[in-house]
Every structure is written in structure tokens, then in C-alpha cells.
Amino acid sequence: MKKKKQDISLRELFRQKLENAEISPEASLGEKIMKAQDRREFLRFNAGKFNIYYIGAIVATVVSAIVILAHTSGKSEQVNPVKPLVETVTPVNSAISDKSIVPSDVKPSEAKNTKSLDLSNKKVAVSSKGVASHVLVQKIKIAEENTVLPDTMNNKVVKNSLVSGITPGRTKLQLSVKPPEVLFEASATEGCAPLTIHFVSKANTSDSCRWSFGDGGFSNERNPKWIFDVEGDYKIVLNIFASDSIKATDTKTITVYPKPQARFEISPDNAVLPKDDIHFYNYSTNSVHYDWKFGDGSSSDLFEPVHKYLRFGNYNVRLVATSDFGCSDSMIVVNAFSRSEYFINFPNAFVPNTQGPSGGYYSVTTDVASLVFHPVSSGVTEYQLKIFSRLGLLVFETNDINIGWDGYYKGRFSEPGVYIWKVRGSFRNGEPFVKTGDVTLLKY
């Protein structure tokens, strides 16, 4: 409590002593205080004001960029170093020293066990451990690429003939790649077997040539034609000769694709049209696409289609089989349903019975001796047969398919010779038919 009273008395004493005192600060005091305040603000981080932290970030970014650029520049200089070529340039016509070049990194004790490695008439010393100086070999390679040759015609020093496009102001080497000469052309480079190719030579007419076709065949013709009948890749080689030596050579590759085979069967074998559904069984090989034509205007691209005909008839069925390479083959069955249940056919000759007319009735016995002219048929419901002589005389007519002509006319034997027949009718399915032909009446 005493200490507190003592502090109050001291303050009162100072207040009384300094009550009328005046302090006149310097004119620059306020400026100094503001500068001090600005320094404190500059050293303190404030996202809204420029301060020392922003300077640090800028400096770090600049230093990183310089380091990256220096590193990249060092790599590029290492890939394409510029090295002096004073010791490696060798003029033409000057003798190349056969002395061994001992790398500086080989110790004297190891030099005795070294053996020289010949690189384009330059010997490089290799230690017994099999380690050669990589730097020295690299220098020799660069020297070979940059060897200067005298141009005796223009009194100039030029680079090696393998280097083109070099000018005094350029430092990079550009290798000249000459495209191969085209000596012949082929009418095609690929196709389906059998593939016929026409070859045309572009060589001088005075030069002789020899062709090799890759399948064991050869030709000395200037413009030969060759057939490749087996699939495969064939290397065609043309050699041009001048003075009994090969002057030039050119090659090409011919690709021959396999040809598919179109094969199919029809079931049932004795189909009844239009009653039965017709199945087509596909046995084609080397093919992936199929085009069916059923002969009645219908088609299909199925592998094994099923088709139903609307009326009786003998149709031509065709299949085209195609491979992935565009090669194709076809198969056609003409009159595919000739063995159908519905048919009618006639013989072309017979011998009449000498014992007199039989009324046209026939049996297995008369058929063995061919005594009666009659059809062989199936599925016939309506029938009319007429037979005429060569003069157009009607000698026989019937509407009964079971009655044939026995060779007699009005009870008398007809003259041997050729007679014309004509038949018309319809089958069980309603399909009409009309046929005509001739038959020879043989002499008994």
C-alpha cells in the first residue's frame, strides 16, 4: 500500500516539474517515424502490398530459369561438340601413319599388353582388359566424317564425298542419300492367283538383262510376261549387264493372294417343285462373302440359304464366293432340278412288232425289245401325244399316257423312217409342258 502511494507521489512530482516544459521536435522526426513504419510494413507479409516476400519469389524464379537454361545448353553442346580437327585432318595422297595411338588414360604398365585396333587404316591401342579410349575413337570418327579433300580442278579444299551441302559458313554434316534407280515397272504388285504380270524394262536397249521371278523361273526378254499360279510373295530381280558384268540391279515384290473355290450341293436330290424346301449346302474354301442366284430372280448372301420355288421348272443355280482380298470363284448348276419327280421323256427309236398291231399297250417285256414308242414320265396328269410323218400326215394320236405307238397306221405297218412327235400336258403341280422331237421307226 505504501509503494502505491509512493508511485502516485512521484508522478505528481514529475507532473509539477514538467507541467510548463515545452518540447520542440525536429522537422524530420515525422519523416523518420514514417520511414521506420514503412520498413516494418515492408518486412511484414501483406498479400495486398508489395513486400520482401514478393522480391524473394521473383529472385527464386529467375535463378531457377537460369539454371534450367544452362543445363539444357550444356546438353546440346555435349551432343554436338565443336572439336578441333587439326590433328585428325589428313590430306589425300599423304601416307597415313601406322603407328599405334596410345590413349592418355592407359598406364605405362598396361601399355605393354595393348593391342592395336585398325579403324579405317588408323590404329587405336586397346588395353589387355579390352578397354579402348572412347574419346579417341570418337575423335577418329569425327575426323573421318570431316576429312578435307583437295579439289584439283578448282584449287579448293572440299569435304569428303560422303558429305554434301557443306559451305564455309555451315558446321553441320548432311549425308547425301541417293534414291535407288528404278529399272523396271510391273503392271501390278498384287492380285489373285493365277496372276499375270507384264514387266517393262527401262534399261538401255543395248544392254542385256536377266529376270528372276522368285518362283524358280527366269527370262532374258526385255519386257516379259509371267503368270503366278500359286499364292505367296515373290521377289522379282532384274540384273542389267554390260560387258559381261552386272551394271545395275533392281527388285520388286509381287504378292499373290489365294483364289477361293466355290462348291455347293442341293438337297433333296430329287426335289419336287414347288412342294419341297430346297437346302443349299456350302463347301466353299478361302472365302468369306457369298452371292447366291437361284435362277428364278431371287438371291441371297447367306452362307447356307434355304429357298422355296413358287413353280416347277429347271433353274440354273449360281454361287459366287469371294475372299477378303477380293478374289472370287463361281460355280453354276444348270437345270438344277432335272431329276425332279415331275418329268416326261421319249426315246428316239423303236422296232415295231412284226406279228401285227398290239394296240399300243406296253410292258416291261415290250420295253426290253423296244416294240412300242411311249414316254417315261412322272407326275403327269394331263397328256396328249401326236405323231406325224415327214409329209405332215397324222399317223398316231392318244390322250392316254399308258398307250403308245406300235408302228402301225390303220392296221398296216408304217414305212420305216423318221417321224415327228409332239406332246403337251401338265404335271401334278399344275405346271404345263409342251415338247417336240423325232423318232426313227427301224426296219424289222
C-alpha positions in Angstrom: 0.0 0.0 0.0 2.9 2.3 0.8 4.5 1.5 -2.6 1.4 2.5 -4.4 1.2 5.9 -2.6 4.9 6.4 -3.3 4.3 5.9 -7.1 1.5 8.4 -7.1 3.6 11.0 -5.4 6.4 10.5 -7.9 4.0 11.0 -10.8 2.7 14.2 -9.2 6.2 15.4 -8.7 7.1 14.9 -12.3 3.8 16.5 -13.4 4.5 19.6 -11.4 8.1 19.9 -12.6 7.3 19.3 -16.3 3.9 21.0 -16.5 5.1 24.1 -18.2 8.0 22.4 -20.1 7.9 22.6 -24.0 9.4 20.1 -26.4 10.2 21.2 -29.9 10.8 18.1 -32.1 13.0 18.2 -35.2 11.3 18.9 -38.6 12.5 15.5 -39.9 11.3 13.5 -36.9 7.9 12.7 -38.5 9.6 11.6 -41.8 11.9 9.3 -39.8 9.0 7.8 -38.0 7.1 7.2 -41.3 10.2 5.5 -42.9 10.6 3.3 -39.9 7.0 2.4 -40.1 7.3 1.6 -43.9 10.3 -0.6 -43.2 8.4 -2.6 -40.7 5.5 -2.9 -43.2 7.9 -4.0 -46.0 9.4 -6.8 -43.8 5.9 -8.0 -42.7 3.9 -10.2 -45.2 0.9 -8.5 -46.6 -0.9 -10.0 -49.6 -2.2 -6.7 -50.7 1.1 -4.8 -50.7 4.5 -5.3 -52.3 7.0 -6.6 -49.7 10.1 -8.6 -49.3 8.3 -11.9 -49.8 7.4 -10.9 -53.4 11.0 -10.0 -54.1 12.2 -13.4 -52.8 9.7 -15.2 -55.0 10.8 -13.2 -58.1 14.5 -13.9 -57.4 13.9 -17.6 -56.9 12.0 -17.8 -60.2 14.8 -16.0 -62.1 17.5 -18.2 -60.6 15.6 -21.4 -61.4 15.1 -20.3 -65.1 18.8 -19.6 -65.4 19.8 -23.0 -64.0 17.4 -24.8 -66.4 18.6 -22.9 -69.4 22.2 -23.5 -68.5 21.6 -27.3 -68.0 19.8 -27.5 -71.4 22.5 -25.6 -73.2 25.1 -27.9 -71.7 23.4 -31.0 -73.0 23.1 -29.6 -76.5 26.7 -28.6 -76.6 27.6 -32.1 -75.4 25.6 -33.8 -78.2 27.2 -31.7 -80.9 30.6 -30.6 -79.6 32.8 -28.5 -81.7 36.2 -30.1 -81.6 39.4 -29.0 -83.3 40.3 -31.1 -86.3 43.9 -30.0 -86.7 45.4 -33.4 -85.8 42.7 -35.5 -87.5 42.6 -33.9 -91.0 44.7 -35.9 -93.4 45.2 -34.7 -97.0 44.7 -37.1 -99.9 47.9 -38.7 -101.2 49.6 -38.4 -97.9 50.7 -41.5 -96.1 48.7 -42.4 -93.0 50.9 -43.3 -90.1 50.7 -47.0 -89.0 52.0 -46.1 -85.5 49.7 -47.2 -82.7 48.0 -44.4 -80.9 48.1 -45.0 -77.2 45.3 -43.3 -75.2 46.4 -41.0 -72.4 44.3 -42.8 -69.9 46.3 -46.1 -70.3 49.0 -46.6 -67.7 52.6 -47.2 -68.9 52.5 -50.6 -67.2 49.4 -51.6 -69.2 50.9 -50.2 -72.5 53.0 -53.4 -73.0 49.9 -55.5 -73.0 48.0 -53.5 -75.5 47.0 -54.5 -79.0 46.1 -52.1 -81.8 42.6 -52.0 -83.3 42.6 -50.9 -87.0 39.8 -48.4 -87.8 40.0 -47.4 -91.5 43.8 -47.6 -91.6 44.1 -45.9 -88.1 45.3 -48.0 -85.2 43.8 -47.5 -81.8 45.6 -49.0 -78.8 43.4 -51.3 -76.7 44.5 -52.5 -73.3 44.6 -56.1 -72.3 41.4 -55.5 -70.4 39.6 -54.8 -73.7 39.0 -51.1 -72.9 39.8 -48.5 -75.5 39.7 -44.8 -75.2 36.1 -43.8 -76.1 37.1 -40.2 -76.6 39.9 -41.1 -79.1 37.6 -43.4 -81.1 35.0 -40.6 -81.2 37.7 -38.2 -82.4 38.7 -40.5 -85.2 35.1 -41.0 -86.4 34.6 -37.2 -86.4 37.9 -36.8 -88.3 36.8 -39.4 -90.9 33.5 -37.6 -91.4 35.2 -34.2 -91.8 38.2 -35.2 -93.8 39.0 -32.5 -96.3 40.0 -33.4 -99.9 41.7 -31.2 -102.4 39.7 -30.2 -105.5 42.4 -30.3 -108.1 40.2 -28.7 -110.8 39.0 -25.6 -108.8 42.0 -25.4 -106.4 39.6 -25.6 -103.4 39.6 -27.7 -100.3 36.3 -29.6 -100.0 34.8 -32.1 -97.6 34.6 -35.9 -98.0 32.5 -37.0 -100.9 30.1 -38.6 -98.5 29.2 -35.2 -97.1 27.2 -32.9 -99.3 25.9 -29.4 -98.9 28.8 -28.1 -96.8 29.7 -24.5 -97.2 32.3 -22.4 -95.2 29.6 -20.9 -93.2 28.0 -24.2 -92.1 29.1 -26.5 -89.4 26.6 -29.4 -89.6 27.1 -32.5 -91.7 24.4 -33.6 -94.1 24.6 -37.1 -95.5 23.5 -37.4 -99.2 21.1 -40.4 -99.7 20.7 -41.2 -103.4 17.4 -42.9 -104.1 17.8 -46.3 -105.9 17.4 -46.3 -109.6 14.1 -47.7 -110.9 15.0 -50.1 -113.7 11.6 -51.7 -114.5 7.8 -51.4 -113.9 5.2 -54.0 -113.2 1.6 -53.9 -114.4 0.6 -54.8 -110.8 2.2 -55.5 -107.5 -0.6 -57.7 -106.0 -3.5 -59.8 -107.2 -5.3 -63.1 -107.1 -3.9 -66.4 -108.4 -3.5 -67.0 -111.2 -1.9 -63.5 -111.6 -0.5 -62.4 -115.0 2.1 -59.6 -114.7 3.6 -57.6 -117.6 7.1 -56.3 -116.8 8.7 -53.4 -118.7 12.4 -52.7 -118.6 13.7 -49.1 -118.6 17.3 -50.0 -119.2 19.3 -49.1 -122.3 18.3 -51.2 -125.3 21.9 -52.1 -125.9 22.3 -53.7 -122.5 21.3 -57.3 -121.9 19.1 -58.3 -119.0 18.1 -61.2 -116.9 14.9 -61.6 -114.9 14.4 -63.8 -111.8 10.7 -64.2 -110.8 11.1 -65.7 -107.4 9.4 -69.0 -108.2 12.3 -70.6 -110.0 11.6 -69.0 -113.4 13.9 -66.8 -115.4 13.8 -64.8 -118.6 16.2 -62.9 -120.8 13.4 -61.0 -122.6 13.4 -57.2 -122.3 9.6 -57.0 -121.5 8.5 -60.4 -120.3 5.1 -61.6 -119.2 4.8 -64.0 -116.3 2.0 -66.0 -114.7 2.0 -66.6 -110.9 -0.4 -69.5 -110.3 0.4 -70.2 -106.6 -0.2 -67.7 -103.8 2.8 -66.1 -102.0 5.3 -63.3 -102.0 7.7 -63.3 -105.0 10.9 -61.2 -105.2 11.4 -60.0 -108.7 15.1 -59.3 -109.6 16.3 -57.6 -112.8 20.0 -57.6 -113.5 21.3 -55.3 -116.3 24.6 -56.5 -117.8 27.2 -54.5 -119.7 30.5 -56.1 -120.9 29.5 -59.4 -119.2 29.3 -57.8 -115.8 26.3 -56.6 -113.7 25.8 -52.9 -114.4 22.7 -52.3 -112.3 20.1 -54.2 -110.3 16.5 -53.5 -109.3 14.0 -55.5 -107.3 10.3 -55.5 -106.5 7.9 -57.8 -104.5 4.8 -59.3 -106.1 2.1 -60.5 -103.7 -0.3 -63.2 -105.0 -3.4 -64.0 -103.0 -5.1 -67.4 -102.9 -8.1 -67.9 -105.1 -11.2 -69.3 -103.3 -13.1 -72.3 -104.5 -16.9 -72.2 -104.8 -18.6 -75.5 -104.1 -22.1 -76.4 -103.0 -24.8 -79.2 -103.1 -28.5 -79.1 -103.4 -30.9 -81.1 -101.2 -33.1 -83.1 -101.6 -31.6 -84.7 -104.6 -35.0 -85.5 -106.3 -36.8 -82.4 -105.2 -40.5 -81.9 -106.0 -41.2 -78.3 -107.0 -42.9 -76.3 -105.6 -43.6 -78.7 -102.8 -40.1 -79.1 -101.2 -38.0 -76.5 -99.5 -34.6 -76.5 -101.2 -31.5 -76.5 -99.0 -28.1 -75.3 -100.4 -25.1 -76.7 -98.6 -21.9 -74.6 -98.9 -18.5 -76.3 -99.2 -16.5 -73.3 -100.5 -12.9 -72.6 -99.2 -10.8 -69.5 -98.8 -13.9 -67.3 -98.9 -15.9 -65.1 -96.6 -18.6 -63.5 -98.8 -21.3 -65.4 -100.8 -23.7 -64.4 -103.5 -26.4 -66.9 -104.5 -28.6 -66.7 -107.6 -31.5 -69.2 -107.6 -32.5 -68.8 -111.2 -36.0 -67.5 -110.5 -34.9 -63.9 -109.9 -34.2 -64.5 -106.2 -30.9 -64.2 -104.5 -29.2 -64.5 -101.0 -25.9 -63.6 -99.3 -26.3 -66.2 -96.5 -23.7 -69.0 -96.1 -26.2 -71.8 -96.5 -29.6 -70.5 -97.5 -33.0 -72.3 -97.8 -35.2 -71.4 -100.8 -38.7 -72.3 -101.9 -39.6 -72.1 -105.6 -43.1 -71.0 -106.4 -43.5 -73.1 -109.6 -41.9 -76.1 -111.2 -39.0 -75.6 -113.6 -35.4 -76.4 -114.3 -33.5 -73.5 -112.8 -29.8 -72.6 -113.1 -28.4 -72.0 -109.6 -25.1 -70.0 -109.3 -22.8 -69.2 -106.3 -20.0 -66.6 -106.3 -17.6 -67.0 -103.4 -15.3 -64.0 -102.6 -12.3 -63.8 -100.2 -11.1 -60.9 -98.0 -8.6 -59.9 -100.7 -11.4 -59.5 -103.3 -10.6 -62.8 -105.1 -13.6 -64.7 -106.3 -14.7 -68.0 -107.8 -18.1 -69.2 -109.1 -20.0 -72.4 -109.6 -23.2 -72.9 -111.6 -25.5 -75.9 -111.8 -27.5 -75.9 -115.0 -31.0 -77.4 -114.8 -30.6 -78.0 -111.1 -33.9 -79.8 -110.8 -33.8 -82.0 -113.9 -34.1 -85.0 -111.6 -37.2 -83.7 -110.1 -40.2 -86.1 -109.6 -42.1 -84.3 -112.4 -40.7 -85.1 -115.8 -41.5 -86.6 -119.2 -39.0 -88.0 -121.7 -39.2 -90.0 -125.0 -36.9 -92.5 -126.8 -35.6 -91.6 -130.3 -36.1 -95.1 -132.0 -38.1 -98.3 -131.8 -38.7 -101.6 -133.8 -42.4 -102.5 -134.4 -43.8 -105.9 -133.7 -43.8 -108.0 -136.9 -46.8 -110.1 -135.7 -49.2 -107.2 -136.1 -50.6 -104.3 -134.1 -50.6 -104.5 -130.4 -52.9 -101.6 -129.7 -50.1 -99.6 -128.2 -50.1 -101.4 -124.8 -46.6 -101.7 -123.4 -45.0 -103.6 -120.5 -41.5 -104.5 -119.3 -41.4 -107.2 -121.9 -42.2 -104.9 -124.8 -39.7 -102.3 -123.4 -36.9 -104.8 -123.5 -37.5 -105.4 -127.2 -38.3 -101.7 -127.8 -41.6 -102.6 -129.6 -43.7 -99.6 -128.5 -42.9 -95.9 -128.7 -44.0 -94.3 -125.4 -42.7 -91.7 -122.8 -41.0 -92.3 -119.5 -42.7 -89.8 -117.1 -43.5 -88.9 -113.5 -46.2 -86.6 -112.1 -48.1 -86.2 -115.4 -51.8 -85.6 -115.0 -52.8 -84.3 -118.5 -51.4 -85.7 -121.7 -51.8 -85.6 -125.4 -49.4 -87.2 -128.0 -49.4 -86.7 -131.7 -47.1 -88.4 -134.3 -46.7 -87.1 -137.9 -45.0 -88.5 -141.0 -42.4 -86.4 -142.8 -45.1 -85.2 -145.1 -47.2 -84.0 -142.1 -49.6 -86.8 -142.1 -51.0 -87.6 -138.6 -50.3 -91.3 -138.1 -51.0 -91.6 -134.3 -52.7 -89.7 -131.5 -53.6 -90.5 -127.9 -54.7 -88.9 -124.7 -53.7 -91.9 -122.5 -50.2 -91.9 -121.3 -50.4 -95.7 -120.9 -51.0 -96.2 -124.7 -48.0 -95.8 -127.1 -47.5 -96.1 -130.8 -46.8 -99.7 -132.1 -45.7 -98.5 -135.6 -48.9 -99.4 -137.4 -51.2 -97.0 -139.2 -54.8 -98.2 -139.8 -53.8 -101.8 -139.2 -50.9 -101.7 -141.6 -47.2 -101.5 -140.9 -45.8 -97.9 -141.4 -42.8 -97.3 -143.6 -39.5 -97.3 -141.8 -38.0 -93.8 -141.4 -38.1 -90.6 -139.3 -41.4 -89.4 -137.7 -42.1 -86.2 -135.8 -43.8 -86.3 -132.4 -45.4 -83.5 -130.3 -46.7 -83.8 -126.7 -48.4 -81.4 -124.4 -50.0 -81.6 -121.0 -49.4 -80.7 -117.3 -47.8 -82.0 -114.2 -49.4 -82.7 -110.8 -48.4 -79.3 -109.5 -50.2 -77.6 -112.4 -47.0 -76.8 -114.4 -47.8 -77.2 -118.2 -45.4 -78.7 -120.6 -45.0 -78.8 -124.4 -42.3 -80.8 -126.1 -41.5 -82.0 -129.6 -38.9 -84.3 -131.2 -38.3 -87.0 -133.7 -38.3 -90.8 -133.6 -36.9 -93.3 -136.1 -39.0 -96.3 -137.0 -36.5 -99.1 -137.7 -36.9 -101.8 -140.3 -37.8 -105.1 -138.8 
